[in-house]
Amino acid sequence: MPPTSAVWHEFEVHVRGALNNGVTEDEIIEILLQAGVYAGVPIASEGFKIADRVIAQYRANGA
């Protein structure tokens, strides 16, 4: 699970892939909330920042 290992460049690819494969934004949020329980709040916080950026790019590209 990329968020728990803090490999952020890989996490970005996974979020983009998830969106392209039909995972909703709400589902991504839920996944990050669960990751925060196991990996800690600082890791979840960084994950949310990255996911937010990827989601904004995804929306801007007309998805």
MOPAC internal coordinates of N, CA, C and O (Angstrom, degrees):
PM7 1SCF
backbone

  N    0.0000 0     0.00 0     0.00 0    0    0    0
  C    1.4450 1     0.00 0     0.00 0    1    0    0
  C    1.5267 1   108.68 1     0.00 0    2    1    0
  O    1.2310 1   119.58 1   -71.06 1    3    2    1
  N    1.3223 1   118.40 1   108.94 1    3    2    1
  C    1.4593 1   121.26 1  -175.38 1    5    3    2
  C    1.5311 1   115.78 1   -53.90 1    6    5    3
  O    1.2310 1   118.32 1   141.61 1    7    6    5
  N    1.3430 1   120.80 1   -38.39 1    7    6    5
  C    1.4642 1   116.97 1  -178.99 1    9    7    6
  C    1.5327 1   113.48 1   -61.38 1   10    9    7
  O    1.2310 1   120.35 1   144.48 1   11   10    9
  N    1.2975 1   116.94 1   -35.52 1   11   10    9
  C    1.4605 1   118.53 1  -176.37 1   13   11   10
  C    1.5143 1   112.68 1   -75.58 1   14   13   11
  O    1.2310 1   120.05 1   160.63 1   15   14   13
  N    1.3152 1   117.51 1   -19.37 1   15   14   13
  C    1.4617 1   120.00 1   178.81 1   17   15   14
  C    1.5255 1   112.00 1  -101.74 1   18   17   15
  O    1.2310 1   120.39 1  -179.66 1   19   18   17
  N    1.3285 1   116.86 1     0.34 1   19   18   17
  C    1.4634 1   123.88 1   177.59 1   21   19   18
  C    1.5275 1   112.51 1    56.13 1   22   21   19
  O    1.2310 1   120.54 1  -139.33 1   23   22   21
  N    1.3091 1   116.57 1    40.67 1   23   22   21
  C    1.4581 1   121.49 1   174.61 1   25   23   22
  C    1.5369 1   105.44 1   -99.71 1   26   25   23
  O    1.2310 1   121.51 1   -98.73 1   27   26   25
  N    1.3290 1   114.71 1    81.27 1   27   26   25
  C    1.4587 1   120.41 1  -166.38 1   29   27   26
  C    1.5203 1   114.12 1   -68.31 1   30   29   27
  O    1.2310 1   119.55 1   145.61 1   31   30   29
  N    1.3193 1   118.46 1   -34.39 1   31   30   29
  C    1.4621 1   118.84 1   178.47 1   33   31   30
  C    1.5307 1   110.87 1   -64.27 1   34   33   31
  O    1.2310 1   120.33 1   146.25 1   35   34   33
  N    1.3156 1   116.98 1   -33.75 1   35   34   33
  C    1.4640 1   120.46 1   176.11 1   37   35   34
  C    1.5273 1   110.90 1   -73.42 1   38   37   35
  O    1.2310 1   120.50 1   142.85 1   39   38   37
  N    1.3175 1   116.65 1   -37.15 1   39   38   37
  C    1.4576 1   120.64 1  -179.85 1   41   39   38
  C    1.5219 1   110.49 1   -60.80 1   42   41   39
  O    1.2310 1   120.62 1   139.83 1   43   42   41
  N    1.3227 1   116.43 1   -40.17 1   43   42   41
  C    1.4573 1   121.09 1   178.33 1   45   43   42
  C    1.5283 1   110.90 1   -58.20 1   46   45   43
  O    1.2310 1   120.57 1   136.19 1   47   46   45
  N    1.3126 1   116.52 1   -43.81 1   47   46   45
  C    1.4693 1   121.69 1   178.95 1   49   47   46
  C    1.5257 1   110.35 1   -64.09 1   50   49   47
  O    1.2310 1   120.34 1   139.62 1   51   50   49
  N    1.3256 1   116.96 1   -40.38 1   51   50   49
  C    1.4663 1   120.67 1  -179.60 1   53   51   50
  C    1.5286 1   111.43 1   -66.78 1   54   53   51
  O    1.2310 1   120.15 1   140.23 1   55   54   53
  N    1.3239 1   117.32 1   -39.77 1   55   54   53
  C    1.4740 1   120.01 1   178.33 1   57   55   54
  C    1.5233 1   109.68 1   -64.33 1   58   57   55
  O    1.2310 1   120.44 1   134.34 1   59   58   57
  N    1.3266 1   116.75 1   -45.66 1   59   58   57
  C    1.4655 1   120.59 1   179.24 1   61   59   58
  C    1.5328 1   110.38 1   -61.27 1   62   61   59
  O    1.2310 1   120.55 1   136.25 1   63   62   61
  N    1.3052 1   116.56 1   -43.75 1   63   62   61
  C    1.4606 1   120.35 1   178.22 1   65   63   62
  C    1.5145 1   112.34 1   -63.42 1   66   65   63
  O    1.2310 1   120.82 1   140.53 1   67   66   65
  N    1.3149 1   116.03 1   -39.47 1   67   66   65
  C    1.4679 1   119.99 1   178.69 1   69   67   66
  C    1.5264 1   110.55 1   -62.03 1   70   69   67
  O    1.2310 1   120.75 1   134.03 1   71   70   69
  N    1.3300 1   116.17 1   -45.97 1   71   70   69
  C    1.4693 1   119.66 1   178.79 1   73   71   70
  C    1.5233 1   111.04 1   -61.53 1   74   73   71
  O    1.2310 1   120.63 1   137.59 1   75   74   73
  N    1.3179 1   116.41 1   -42.41 1   75   74   73
  C    1.4692 1   120.59 1   179.47 1   77   75   74
  C    1.5205 1   112.66 1   -64.87 1   78   77   75
  O    1.2310 1   120.55 1   157.28 1   79   78   77
  N    1.3301 1   116.55 1   -22.72 1   79   78   77
  C    1.4657 1   120.89 1  -178.86 1   81   79   78
  C    1.5153 1   113.51 1  -102.51 1   82   81   79
  O    1.2310 1   120.45 1  -165.61 1   83   82   81
  N    1.3363 1   116.74 1    14.39 1   83   82   81
  C    1.4559 1   120.21 1   171.49 1   85   83   82
  C    1.5212 1   116.77 1    95.92 1   86   85   83
  O    1.2310 1   119.42 1  -176.62 1   87   86   85
  N    1.3183 1   118.71 1     3.38 1   87   86   85
  C    1.4669 1   120.09 1   175.72 1   89   87   86
  C    1.5251 1   107.11 1   -71.45 1   90   89   87
  O    1.2310 1   120.43 1   -47.05 1   91   90   89
  N    1.3172 1   116.78 1   132.95 1   91   90   89
  C    1.4619 1   120.29 1  -177.60 1   93   91   90
  C    1.5257 1   110.87 1   -82.11 1   94   93   91
  O    1.2310 1   121.48 1   -17.12 1   95   94   93
  N    1.3202 1   114.78 1   162.88 1   95   94   93
  C    1.4602 1   120.30 1   177.04 1   97   95   94
  C    1.5317 1   110.37 1   -61.00 1   98   97   95
  O    1.2310 1   120.38 1   140.49 1   99   98   97
  N    1.3144 1   116.87 1   -39.51 1   99   98   97
  C    1.4706 1   120.58 1   178.47 1  101   99   98
  C    1.5247 1   111.52 1   -62.75 1  102  101   99
  O    1.2310 1   120.55 1   142.52 1  103  102  101
  N    1.3214 1   116.55 1   -37.48 1  103  102  101
  C    1.4664 1   119.73 1   177.92 1  105  103  102
  C    1.5271 1   111.20 1   -67.46 1  106  105  103
  O    1.2310 1   120.45 1   142.23 1  107  106  105
  N    1.3229 1   116.75 1   -37.77 1  107  106  105
  C    1.4581 1   119.97 1   176.89 1  109  107  106
  C    1.5195 1   110.45 1   -64.37 1  110  109  107
  O    1.2310 1   120.28 1   138.86 1  111  110  109
  N    1.3151 1   117.08 1   -41.14 1  111  110  109
  C    1.4703 1   121.25 1   176.97 1  113  111  110
  C    1.5208 1   110.08 1   -60.45 1  114  113  111
  O    1.2310 1   120.14 1   134.92 1  115  114  113
  N    1.3090 1   117.34 1   -45.08 1  115  114  113
  C    1.4656 1   120.89 1  -179.70 1  117  115  114
  C    1.5260 1   111.26 1   -62.71 1  118  117  115
  O    1.2310 1   120.51 1   139.35 1  119  118  117
  N    1.3201 1   116.63 1   -40.65 1  119  118  117
  C    1.4654 1   120.57 1   178.12 1  121  119  118
  C    1.5220 1   109.83 1   -60.83 1  122  121  119
  O    1.2310 1   120.35 1   136.17 1  123  122  121
  N    1.3345 1   116.94 1   -43.83 1  123  122  121
  C    1.4648 1   120.44 1  -179.65 1  125  123  122
  C    1.5235 1   111.87 1   -67.12 1  126  125  123
  O    1.2310 1   120.39 1   144.02 1  127  126  125
  N    1.3181 1   116.87 1   -35.98 1  127  126  125
  C    1.4740 1   119.55 1   175.63 1  129  127  126
  C    1.5249 1   110.60 1   -61.93 1  130  129  127
  O    1.2310 1   120.72 1   137.01 1  131  130  129
  N    1.3155 1   116.23 1   -42.99 1  131  130  129
  C    1.4610 1   120.17 1   178.83 1  133  131  130
  C    1.5284 1   110.91 1   -66.98 1  134  133  131
  O    1.2310 1   120.33 1   139.77 1  135  134  133
  N    1.3231 1   116.98 1   -40.23 1  135  134  133
  C    1.4668 1   120.22 1   177.97 1  137  135  134
  C    1.5250 1   110.50 1   -62.13 1  138  137  135
  O    1.2310 1   120.47 1   144.60 1  139  138  137
  N    1.3232 1   116.70 1   -35.40 1  139  138  137
  C    1.4591 1   120.89 1   178.65 1  141  139  138
  C    1.5123 1   112.95 1   -62.00 1  142  141  139
  O    1.2310 1   120.53 1   146.80 1  143  142  141
  N    1.3157 1   116.59 1   -33.20 1  143  142  141
  C    1.4608 1   120.61 1   178.17 1  145  143  142
  C    1.5271 1   110.36 1   -64.52 1  146  145  143
  O    1.2310 1   120.74 1   140.47 1  147  146  145
  N    1.3091 1   116.19 1   -39.53 1  147  146  145
  C    1.4599 1   120.89 1  -176.02 1  149  147  146
  C    1.5267 1   113.51 1   -89.27 1  150  149  147
  O    1.2310 1   120.40 1   143.86 1  151  150  149
  N    1.3256 1   116.84 1   -36.14 1  151  150  149
  C    1.4634 1   120.26 1  -173.95 1  153  151  150
  C    1.5174 1   113.39 1  -101.26 1  154  153  151
  O    1.2310 1   120.26 1   163.28 1  155  154  153
  N    1.3198 1   117.12 1   -16.72 1  155  154  153
  C    1.4547 1   121.23 1  -179.73 1  157  155  154
  C    1.5216 1   112.59 1   106.19 1  158  157  155
  O    1.2310 1   121.94 1   -21.64 1  159  158  157
  N    1.3172 1   113.88 1   158.36 1  159  158  157
  C    1.4590 1   120.82 1  -176.56 1  161  159  158
  C    1.5334 1   112.74 1   -63.80 1  162  161  159
  O    1.2310 1   118.69 1   137.82 1  163  162  161
  N    1.3352 1   120.11 1   -42.18 1  163  162  161
  C    1.4689 1   118.24 1   179.86 1  165  163  162
  C    1.5341 1   112.98 1   -58.92 1  166  165  163
  O    1.2310 1   120.50 1   141.10 1  167  166  165
  N    1.3210 1   116.65 1   -38.90 1  167  166  165
  C    1.4694 1   120.41 1   178.18 1  169  167  166
  C    1.5250 1   109.94 1   -66.72 1  170  169  167
  O    1.2310 1   120.08 1   134.54 1  171  170  169
  N    1.3259 1   117.46 1   -45.46 1  171  170  169
  C    1.4633 1   120.77 1   179.57 1  173  171  170
  C    1.5230 1   110.44 1   -62.90 1  174  173  171
  O    1.2310 1   120.06 1   140.04 1  175  174  173
  N    1.3098 1   117.48 1   -39.96 1  175  174  173
  C    1.4606 1   121.54 1   179.93 1  177  175  174
  C    1.5230 1   111.11 1   -60.41 1  178  177  175
  O    1.2310 1   120.27 1   133.94 1  179  178  177
  N    1.3172 1   117.09 1   -46.06 1  179  178  177
  C    1.4610 1   120.74 1   178.03 1  181  179  178
  C    1.5240 1   110.22 1   -64.58 1  182  181  179
  O    1.2310 1   120.46 1   141.27 1  183  182  181
  N    1.3277 1   116.73 1   -38.73 1  183  182  181
  C    1.4597 1   120.80 1   177.05 1  185  183  182
  C    1.5207 1   112.30 1   -61.09 1  186  185  183
  O    1.2310 1   120.75 1   138.77 1  187  186  185
  N    1.3368 1   116.18 1   -41.23 1  187  186  185
  C    1.4625 1   120.38 1   178.13 1  189  187  186
  C    1.5246 1   110.66 1   -64.17 1  190  189  187
  O    1.2310 1   119.83 1   139.36 1  191  190  189
  N    1.3212 1   117.93 1   -40.64 1  191  190  189
  C    1.4692 1   121.07 1   179.07 1  193  191  190
  C    1.5212 1   110.71 1   -60.41 1  194  193  191
  O    1.2310 1   121.21 1   134.33 1  195  194  193
  N    1.3084 1   115.29 1   -45.67 1  195  194  193
  C    1.4663 1   119.71 1  -178.49 1  197  195  194
  C    1.5223 1   110.56 1   -68.91 1  198  197  195
  O    1.2310 1   120.43 1   134.95 1  199  198  197
  N    1.3196 1   116.79 1   -45.05 1  199  198  197
  C    1.4668 1   120.22 1   179.75 1  201  199  198
  C    1.5233 1   110.68 1   -60.99 1  202  201  199
  O    1.2310 1   120.37 1   140.18 1  203  202  201
  N    1.3216 1   116.90 1   -39.82 1  203  202  201
  C    1.4632 1   120.96 1   178.99 1  205  203  202
  C    1.5288 1   110.42 1   -61.09 1  206  205  203
  O    1.2310 1   120.51 1   136.54 1  207  206  205
  N    1.3279 1   116.62 1   -43.46 1  207  206  205
  C    1.4648 1   121.10 1   179.34 1  209  207  206
  C    1.5346 1   110.62 1   -64.34 1  210  209  207
  O    1.2310 1   120.47 1   135.27 1  211  210  209
  N    1.3250 1   116.70 1   -44.73 1  211  210  209
  C    1.4704 1   120.55 1  -179.30 1  213  211  210
  C    1.5238 1   110.47 1   -65.20 1  214  213  211
  O    1.2310 1   120.32 1   138.32 1  215  214  213
  N    1.3128 1   117.00 1   -41.68 1  215  214  213
  C    1.4678 1   120.73 1   179.45 1  217  215  214
  C    1.5274 1   110.35 1   -63.98 1  218  217  215
  O    1.2310 1   120.14 1   139.41 1  219  218  217
  N    1.3310 1   117.34 1   -40.59 1  219  218  217
  C    1.4724 1   120.61 1   177.88 1  221  219  218
  C    1.5266 1   110.45 1   -62.32 1  222  221  219
  O    1.2310 1   120.11 1   137.55 1  223  222  221
  N    1.3341 1   117.39 1   -42.45 1  223  222  221
  C    1.4648 1   121.20 1   177.49 1  225  223  222
  C    1.5260 1   110.34 1   -64.03 1  226  225  223
  O    1.2310 1   120.92 1   139.22 1  227  226  225
  N    1.3169 1   115.85 1   -40.78 1  227  226  225
  C    1.4645 1   121.11 1  -179.88 1  229  227  226
  C    1.5316 1   110.64 1   -61.98 1  230  229  227
  O    1.2310 1   120.93 1   136.05 1  231  230  229
  N    1.3261 1   115.83 1   -43.95 1  231  230  229
  C    1.4632 1   120.00 1   178.43 1  233  231  230
  C    1.5281 1   111.20 1   -65.82 1  234  233  231
  O    1.2310 1   120.53 1   139.09 1  235  234  233
  N    1.3338 1   116.60 1   -40.91 1  235  234  233
  C    1.4710 1   121.29 1  -178.43 1  237  235  234
  C    1.5252 1   111.96 1   -63.88 1  238  237  235
  O    1.2310 1   120.57 1   152.87 1  239  238  237
  N    1.3117 1   116.51 1   -27.13 1  239  238  237
  C    1.4606 1   121.38 1   179.32 1  241  239  238
  C    1.5211 1   112.88 1   -85.83 1  242  241  239
  O    1.2310 1   121.09 1  -169.33 1  243  242  241
  N    1.3238 1   115.53 1    10.67 1  243  242  241
  C    1.4505 1   119.75 1   173.03 1  245  243  242
  C    1.5045 1   116.44 1    86.56 1  246  245  243
  O    1.2310 1   120.15 1  -161.42 1  247  246  245
  N    1.2998 1   117.31 1    18.58 1  247  246  245
  C    1.4622 1   119.23 1  -179.95 1  249  247  246
  C    1.5027 1   111.46 1   -89.97 1  250  249  247
  O    1.2310 1   120.10 1   180.00 1  251  250  249

